[in-house]
Amino acid sequence: MLVAVSDTHRSDDPGLPAPIRSAIEDADVLLHAGDFTTPSVLESFERIAPSLVAVAGNRDVQAVTDRLPATTTTEWAGRRVLLAHGHEHDATALSLLARQEDADLIVTGHTHRPVIDTVGEIPHLNPGSYADPRRYRPAYATIEEAGEQLRISLRSPEGEEFERRLV
């Protein structure tokens, strides 16, 4: 299982509710789509997650952006996942980058809006923000194998699934 989070926007610790922390600890990989804000928050995720794949966001301090790429790809369950914060990519640029990287799934953050949709023909996930949802519902996401497809679930900080899609 993959867990995806974004836009933590914290200064000392990630402020993880127990269900999210448990999901991260049980995951194969934690995807973080940027905006940790500080190195201490990034380091907390590094300690908690069995494996962390992360990118820098537009609100991360220099000490975080020096450690993380702007975009990255990772392999999981025979699929390529493209990870970007999203502030530097409109839909066209993101679609082109995903095709260039031969991505099967795109994960971005930045908007704080949890959504499962497509960019071009490629499935796209924004897990939202569990910690700083702004005007949207607080959320994180899980991604699991479902036969030949992926089951993407958006979840509340308490772990309740409120949207699910097979892609």
C-alpha positions as CSV (number, residue, x, y, z in Angstrom):
1,M,0.0,0.0,0.0
2,L,1.0,3.6,-0.7
3,V,-0.1,6.5,1.5
4,A,-0.1,10.0,0.0
5,V,-0.1,13.2,1.9
6,S,0.7,16.8,1.1
7,D,0.8,20.4,2.4
8,T,1.6,19.6,6.0
9,H,2.5,23.3,6.7
10,R,3.8,22.6,10.2
11,S,6.9,23.9,12.0
12,D,7.8,21.4,14.7
13,D,6.1,18.1,14.0
14,P,3.7,16.7,11.4
15,G,0.7,16.7,13.9
16,L,-0.4,13.3,12.6
17,P,-3.7,11.9,13.8
18,A,-3.3,8.3,15.0
19,P,-5.1,6.7,11.9
20,I,-2.8,8.5,9.5
21,R,0.3,7.6,11.5
22,S,-0.8,4.0,11.6
23,A,-1.4,4.0,7.8
24,I,2.0,5.5,7.2
25,E,3.7,2.9,9.4
26,D,1.9,0.1,7.6
27,A,2.6,1.4,4.1
28,D,5.2,0.2,1.7
29,V,5.9,3.8,0.8
30,L,4.8,7.3,1.9
31,L,4.4,9.8,-0.9
32,H,4.7,13.4,0.3
33,A,3.8,16.0,-2.3
34,G,5.6,18.9,-0.6
35,D,5.1,21.7,1.8
36,F,6.6,20.1,4.9
37,T,7.7,23.7,5.7
38,T,10.7,22.9,8.0
39,P,13.4,20.3,8.3
40,S,12.1,19.0,11.6
41,V,8.8,18.1,10.0
42,L,10.6,16.4,7.1
43,E,12.7,14.5,9.5
44,S,9.7,13.3,11.5
45,F,8.2,11.8,8.4
46,E,11.6,10.2,7.6
47,R,11.5,8.5,11.0
48,I,7.9,7.3,10.8
49,A,7.7,6.1,7.2
50,P,9.2,2.8,6.2
51,S,10.1,4.5,3.0
52,L,9.6,8.1,2.0
53,V,9.4,9.5,-1.5
54,A,9.0,13.3,-1.3
55,V,9.3,16.5,-3.3
56,A,9.8,20.1,-2.2
57,G,6.9,22.5,-2.1
58,N,6.6,26.2,-2.6
59,R,6.4,26.9,1.1
60,D,9.3,24.8,2.2
61,V,12.3,26.6,3.7
62,Q,15.7,26.4,1.9
63,A,17.0,23.7,4.2
64,V,14.1,21.4,2.9
65,T,14.3,22.4,-0.7
66,D,18.1,21.7,-0.7
67,R,17.3,18.1,0.3
68,L,14.4,17.3,-2.0
69,P,13.8,17.4,-5.8
70,A,11.1,19.4,-7.4
71,T,9.7,16.3,-9.1
72,T,10.5,12.6,-8.9
73,T,9.3,9.2,-10.0
74,T,9.1,6.0,-8.1
75,E,8.2,2.4,-9.0
76,W,5.6,0.6,-7.1
77,A,3.6,-2.6,-7.9
78,G,4.9,-2.5,-11.5
79,R,3.8,1.1,-12.0
80,R,5.6,4.4,-12.3
81,V,4.3,7.2,-10.0
82,L,5.2,10.8,-10.8
83,L,5.3,13.1,-7.8
84,A,5.3,16.9,-8.0
85,H,4.1,19.6,-5.7
86,G,2.1,21.2,-8.5
87,H,2.8,24.9,-8.1
88,E,5.1,24.9,-11.2
89,H,2.8,22.8,-13.5
90,D,-0.4,23.7,-15.2
91,A,-2.4,20.7,-16.6
92,T,-0.6,20.8,-19.9
93,A,2.9,20.9,-18.4
94,L,2.0,18.1,-15.9
95,S,0.6,16.0,-18.7
96,L,3.8,16.4,-20.8
97,L,6.0,15.6,-17.8
98,A,3.9,12.5,-17.0
99,R,4.3,11.3,-20.6
100,Q,8.0,12.1,-20.6
101,E,8.4,10.1,-17.4
102,D,6.1,7.3,-18.7
103,A,4.0,7.7,-15.5
104,D,1.0,5.5,-14.7
105,L,-0.1,7.8,-11.9
106,I,0.4,11.5,-11.1
107,V,0.4,12.7,-7.4
108,T,0.5,16.4,-6.7
109,G,-0.4,18.7,-3.8
110,H,-0.4,22.5,-3.6
111,T,-4.2,23.2,-3.9
112,H,-5.1,21.5,-0.6
113,R,-8.1,20.1,-2.5
114,P,-8.5,16.3,-2.3
115,V,-9.3,15.0,-5.7
116,I,-9.0,11.9,-7.9
117,D,-9.2,12.8,-11.6
118,T,-7.1,12.7,-14.8
119,V,-4.5,14.9,-16.4
120,G,-4.7,14.1,-20.0
121,E,-5.3,10.4,-20.0
122,I,-3.2,9.7,-16.9
123,P,-4.9,9.2,-13.4
124,H,-4.1,12.1,-11.0
125,L,-4.4,12.2,-7.3
126,N,-4.2,15.2,-5.0
127,P,-4.4,13.8,-1.4
128,G,-5.4,17.3,-0.1
129,S,-4.1,18.3,3.3
130,Y,-4.9,16.6,6.6
131,A,-3.2,19.4,8.6
132,D,-4.1,22.6,6.7
133,P,-7.2,21.9,4.6
134,R,-8.1,25.6,4.2
135,R,-11.5,25.7,2.6
136,Y,-11.5,22.0,1.6
137,R,-12.1,18.8,3.5
138,P,-9.0,17.5,5.5
139,A,-7.7,14.4,3.8
140,Y,-5.0,11.9,2.9
141,A,-5.0,9.1,0.4
142,T,-4.3,5.4,0.2
143,I,-3.4,3.5,-3.0
144,E,-3.7,-0.3,-3.1
145,E,-3.5,-2.9,-5.8
146,A,-6.8,-4.2,-7.1
147,G,-6.1,-6.8,-9.6
148,E,-4.9,-5.0,-12.8
149,Q,-6.0,-1.7,-11.4
150,L,-5.2,0.6,-8.5
151,R,-7.8,1.5,-5.8
152,I,-7.3,5.1,-4.7
153,S,-9.1,6.1,-1.6
154,L,-9.5,9.6,-0.2
155,R,-9.8,9.4,3.6
156,S,-10.6,11.8,6.5
157,P,-7.9,12.2,9.2
158,E,-9.9,9.6,11.2
159,G,-9.4,7.1,8.4
160,E,-12.9,7.1,7.0
161,E,-13.0,6.6,3.2
162,F,-15.1,9.3,1.5
163,E,-14.2,8.7,-2.1
164,R,-12.8,5.7,-4.0
165,R,-11.9,5.2,-7.6
166,L,-10.4,2.3,-9.5
167,V,-7.9,3.4,-12.1
